[in-house]
Amino acid sequence: PPDPSSMKISTLGGNINENSGGLRGLKYGVTRDYVLGLEVVLPNGDIIKTGGKLAKDVAGYDMTRLFVGSEGTLGIVTEAVLKLLPLPETKQTMLCLYESLEEAATSVSAIIAERIIPATLEFMDQPTLEVVEDFANIGLPTDVQAVLLIEQDGNPEAVSRDIQKIAEVCEQHGAKSVKIAHSEEEASALLTARRSALSALARLSPTTILEDATVPRSEIANMVRAIEDIARKYEVNICTFGHAGDGNLHPTCATDARNEEEMKRVEAAFQAIFEKAVALGGTITGEHGVGLMKAPYLELKVKKEGIAAMKAIKQALDPENIMNPDKVFGKASRKRVVVS
Ligand SMILES: Cc1cc2nc3c(=O)[nH]c(=O)nc-3n(C[C@H](O)[C@H](O)[C@H](O)COP(=O)(O)OP(=O)(O)OC[C@H]3O[C@@H](n4cnc5c(N)ncnc54)[C@H](O)[C@@H]3O)c2cc1C
């Protein structure tokens, strides 16, 4: 079930080590929720097995969880025992259009308050819509402030009941229009358009920096507004889309790494975005991991003591620091490693 937008190119080793998530995270969770056991080659050459197929097994520390999301810093994963789910019988997709971010954000909370957990609950702001439509050409509206892309799956009766209820809730909370996809092709075009948001934005400028600041669901509107204010303050171009159901937003900056003065403003803007996300009870990364680019911000989230505890684990398993040595704890500036 975890379906990172990179699914056509990513590997299981990468997914496990990044604990990747995707459009179905709200209902189905992330990679961690499907990894039952691992075989790992440790930096000293030892091969260990963690977890396994048993539903109940509490023998020792939960090493599986330790390695999932460890970004290749603790060992090499050579085998994984994964949990599978049967495919849902059916699914339905809808698009809700909004004149304001607040209405879109309050609809998200209202849907969950109705005890409906959609399989997908995605958000795109107006600048993203414009770029994605220009790229995908599927008739997305570009004259609204925000859209929610919603999918529900399951048995046909429950799906149609949920979709109807979601449409009502969205209309009650200000959706200007609610469009239900009438065919699989239409639904798949909408989801593909959302998945291609990064590729579409990447056409705008020589350098694209995609971030994944995450906040509690109730703070989405505040966070999106803060991102807009920060972009204005630092005079940088930022579009925002993301997994509204998880509060996982992707503020994405179209910039040019060759322009040093602009890059300083981009740096300052992202620093402000991460500080705001953490202040709202969120985190500096919801799914992409810390890697090189976000190492300077890790302390914002886990504090000095948290970093010390993580470093103790790293030191115990990899005393020679041979596994992805600069990742997670490095202090390198993101300027050296921008995605272009
Ligand atoms: C266009 C695009 C869209 C993306 N969308 C998403 C998204 O929606 N959700 C999301 O969560 N992420 C996303 N990502 C980030 C990333 O692609 C995913 O996290 C993906 O799971 C990484 O897998 P990979 O095979 O590309 O790993 P790589 O990039 O090759 O590796 C990732 C890290 O894992 C380590 N690693 C890889 N294999 C192993 C192994 N067997 N043992 C130990 N360490 C290992 C590497 O050293 C590296 O540090 C996206 C990336 C791109 C380029």
The ligand as an ORCA input file, in Angstrom:
! r2SCAN-3c Opt
* xyz 0 1
  C      10.192     12.414     -8.223
  C      10.302     11.941     -6.804
  C       9.156     11.789     -6.042
  C       9.246     11.335     -4.725
  N       8.106     11.146     -4.023
  C       8.161     10.646     -2.784
  C       6.950     10.393     -2.046
  O       5.855     10.619     -2.514
  N       7.065      9.877     -0.803
  C       8.284      9.602     -0.250
  O       8.297      9.126      0.884
  N       9.422      9.837     -0.922
  C       9.401     10.349     -2.160
  N      10.556     10.590     -2.848
  C      11.849     10.344     -2.177
  C      12.477      8.942     -2.513
  O      12.431      8.660     -3.871
  C      11.781      7.829     -1.822
  O      11.888      8.029     -0.434
  C      12.293      6.433     -2.228
  O      11.709      5.496     -1.388
  C      13.758      6.245     -2.211
  O      14.026      5.007     -2.862
  P      15.258      4.843     -3.864
  O      15.269      3.414     -4.294
  O      15.223      5.881     -4.878
  O      16.436      5.062     -2.813
  P      17.813      5.783     -2.986
  O      17.604      7.234     -3.233
  O      18.668      5.007     -3.885
  O      18.335      5.596     -1.501
  C      17.753      6.272     -0.418
  C      18.626      6.059      0.819
  O      18.499      4.707      1.251
  C      19.784      4.075      1.250
  N      19.560      2.714      0.774
  C      19.013      2.321     -0.414
  N      18.918      0.973     -0.462
  C      19.405      0.499      0.715
  C      19.573     -0.808      1.270
  N      19.213     -1.905      0.623
  N      20.122     -0.893      2.512
  C      20.499      0.211      3.195
  N      20.363      1.474      2.719
  C      19.828      1.610      1.506
  C      20.682      4.902      0.341
  O      22.016      4.835      0.764
  C      20.115      6.285      0.550
  O      20.655      6.905      1.695
  C      10.505     11.059     -4.147
  C      11.651     11.235     -4.918
  C      11.559     11.668     -6.226
  C      12.817     11.801     -7.033
*
